[in-house]
């Protein structure tokens, strides 16, 4: 598959997190809709209220929509805006991790549980203790589960330092190390952090942290972790410069060294993805706003094959090529 394919033209779905469960690909996207909220830098126009699950037997084959699996109105601590989510499997249960604003308009991470990869998912009473910001991604290795998260601007990461809320939001100066995404090991029951979240440090080729002013490379949102040939690939969006890029490390905590761009900017403000291996090939699930005529809050999910060079770097995909 050398050409990107839209996966579900019938409706707007974004931020697709793909995993192989029970021998199929399951996709956990955000569900965009036209809520009429004007566009702003806080992302209020991304006013999503439920999640669907999708599955594929073949990447090129028909897609199954498993319908609504969790709705904000059924989450006890819900305020507004169900943003990006991800799912992990452990001991016969599927755990859906999601971003949602609480009743004080603060983004938290929540968990909902199902016996099936296609839900429905039953939410916990409260968000994960000590959680903040957005865009959870869960990576499993040797029975340990690591949750990556964070996003600046509307994702509120600039309101925290050292896992504590600041009195007011603050960004580092342009020549200082950039704000980092976060990673924490999950507790055995998958419902809470087992440790204080740590910084996901991204270094440049000289071993120095990427700076806040390096907007083509610094972390903005959309964490994803995958492993290839024994190395750990942390990929993310640069937000206002619209790149999906990646950095490679030797363990799930990093540090990670910046390596390049996976996907050049697409139509639409946001770019967000997941990377998964299926039947011996690697795929990039992502989204753009072409079908909605460029409306940033109405995105459509896509998939394209992802290829590596012999040295383990990823071949850049051109976002604007159809
Ligand atoms: O879908 C809402 C937000 O847009 C996500 O949480 C971000 O990563 C961006 O894709």
Boltz pocket constraint, residues with backbone or C-beta under 6 A from the ligand:
constraints:
  - pocket:
      binder: B
      contacts: [[A, 14], [A, 15], [A, 30], [A, 46], [A, 82], [A, 83], [A, 84], [A, 99], [A, 134], [A, 135], [A, 151], [A, 221], [A, 222], [A, 270], [A, 271], [A, 272]]
      max_distance: 6.0
